């Protein structure tokens, strides 16, 4: 009997679903079945896990999925403080007991997690959202709209990055002695990266003063004595673009917009 026949059969239908989570070089595999399952030489461990219905909508980018599982599952631990910088991909397979045919019925990524007592609920979005494109983002404004270190910006992140070592950690506040060699606010608006559990974590730097670096969230996997890389920020003004990065040729704003609106009510422009 084919997969399609068993899927629609009342008597022969016996579905089991396989969940494959991937983040960086790590992979976690689980099944909703009562026993462990081998599929494509991989072992899927039986755990309490369930999902919401897969909706058929006219806009596929809005058909999200919510998955509920035990909060002590290994892959979910990275979501305790804040979602990890590395994207967590999810592929959902479906098969029927005793049938070798397995189909991938949903693909996407995990956005965030909601903790509820002994369970965690994962909010996932489909892979179709990766097909979306950013619309027009340049406005007639004084400040630069370009993404710092992006293609339009042109500043090299490799040239301006600063390798350092963390002296101490208190929540999302770090003591980085090397940062004291730079003026207050030099790294504010930039970001920091470090290696943790085989992947590169990234957090935005919200404040910088002397050796104190404040991140947007607590740094997972970072300990005193670990190496960290700091990338300076930009306040999007023409002055900072030139003085800090010597990059005024790529400045995307309109720094010399007249202060007085020529289309205003004043009779004299």
QUIQUI-V125275 format. One record per pair of residues at least 6 apart in sequence whose ideal C-beta (glycine too) atoms are under 7 Angstrom apart, sorted by the first residue. I is the first residue (numbers start at 1). J is the second residue. If there is no record, write none. Layout:
I:J + I:J
//
This chain:
1:12 + 3:96 + 3:99 + 3:101 + 3:103 + 6:12 + 6:13 + 6:96 + 6:99 + 7:13 + 13:96 + 14:96 + 14:97 + 15:94 + 15:96 + 16:31 + 16:32 + 16:33 + 16:37 + 16:95 + 16:97 + 17:31 + 17:32 + 17:92 + 17:93 + 17:94 + 18:29 + 18:31 + 18:37 + 18:39 + 18:44 + 18:93 + 19:30 + 19:49 + 19:90 + 19:92 + 20:27 + 20:29 + 20:91 + 21:27 + 21:28 + 21:75 + 21:88 + 21:90 + 22:89 + 23:75 + 23:84 + 23:86 + 23:88 + 23:199 + 24:86 + 24:198 + 24:199 + 25:198 + 26:198 + 28:74 + 28:75 + 29:42 + 29:43 + 29:44 + 29:45 + 30:44 + 30:45 + 30:47 + 30:49 + 31:37 + 31:44 + 31:45 + 31:46 + 32:49 + 32:50 + 33:46 + 34:46 + 35:46 + 36:43 + 36:44 + 36:45 + 36:46 + 37:44 + 39:93 + 39:102 + 47:69 + 47:70 + 47:73 + 48:69 + 48:70 + 49:67 + 49:69 + 50:68 + 51:65 + 51:66 + 51:67 + 52:65 + 52:66 + 54:63 + 54:65 + 54:105 + 54:106 + 55:63 + 57:63 + 60:126 + 60:128 + 61:126 + 61:128 + 61:129 + 61:132 + 63:126 + 64:123 + 64:124 + 64:125 + 64:126 + 65:106 + 65:108 + 65:124 + 66:121 + 66:122 + 66:123 + 67:122 + 67:124 + 68:119 + 68:121 + 69:76 + 69:119 + 69:120 + 70:118 + 70:119 + 71:115 + 71:118 + 71:119 + 71:120 + 76:113 + 76:120 + 78:84 + 78:220 + 79:112 + 79:113 + 81:217 + 81:218 + 81:220 + 82:217 + 82:218 + 83:111 + 83:112 + 84:201 + 84:220 + 85:200 + 85:201 + 85:202 + 86:199 + 87:109 + 88:109 + 88:110 + 89:109 + 90:108 + 90:109 + 90:110 + 90:124 + 91:104 + 91:107 + 92:105 + 92:106 + 93:102 + 93:103 + 93:104 + 93:105 + 94:103 + 94:105 + 95:101 + 95:102 + 106:126 + 107:126 + 107:127 + 108:124 + 108:125 + 108:126 + 108:127 + 109:124 + 109:125 + 110:122 + 110:124 + 111:123 + 111:124 + 111:125 + 112:123 + 113:120 + 113:121 + 113:122 + 114:120 + 114:121 + 137:145 + 138:145 + 138:252 + 139:145 + 140:254 + 141:253 + 141:254 + 142:253 + 142:254 + 142:255 + 142:257 + 143:236 + 143:237 + 143:253 + 144:236 + 144:241 + 144:251 + 144:252 + 144:253 + 145:252 + 145:253 + 146:152 + 146:153 + 146:252 + 147:153 + 148:155 + 148:234 + 149:155 + 149:157 + 152:252 + 153:250 + 154:247 + 154:250 + 155:245 + 155:247 + 157:231 + 160:231 + 160:232 + 161:229 + 161:230 + 161:231 + 162:178 + 162:229 + 162:230 + 163:227 + 163:229 + 164:176 + 164:178 + 164:179 + 164:228 + 164:230 + 165:225 + 165:227 + 166:174 + 166:176 + 166:222 + 166:224 + 166:225 + 166:226 + 166:228 + 167:175 + 167:176 + 167:177 + 167:224 + 168:175 + 168:224 + 169:219 + 169:222 + 169:224 + 171:218 + 172:214 + 172:215 + 172:217 + 172:218 + 173:212 + 173:214 + 174:213 + 174:215 + 175:211 + 175:212 + 176:211 + 176:213 + 176:228 + 177:211 + 179:187 + 179:208 + 179:211 + 179:213 + 179:230 + 180:210 + 180:211 + 184:208 + 184:209 + 185:208 + 186:208 + 186:232 + 187:205 + 187:208 + 187:213 + 187:230 + 187:232 + 187:233 + 188:205 + 188:206 + 188:207 + 188:208 + 188:233 + 189:205 + 189:233 + 189:234 + 189:235 + 190:205 + 190:230 + 190:231 + 190:232 + 190:233 + 191:202 + 191:203 + 191:204 + 191:205 + 191:231 + 192:203 + 192:205 + 192:213 + 192:215 + 192:228 + 192:229 + 192:230 + 193:200 + 193:201 + 193:202 + 193:229 + 194:201 + 194:219 + 194:222 + 194:226 + 194:227 + 194:228 + 194:229 + 196:220 + 196:221 + 196:222 + 197:221 + 201:219 + 201:220 + 201:221 + 203:215 + 203:216 + 203:217 + 203:219 + 204:215 + 204:216 + 205:213 + 205:214 + 205:215 + 205:233 + 206:214 + 206:215 + 206:216 + 207:214 + 222:228 + 232:244 + 234:240 + 234:241 + 234:244 + 236:253 + 238:248 + 238:251 + 238:253 + 238:255 + 241:247 + 241:248 + 241:251 + 242:248 + 260:269 + 262:269
//
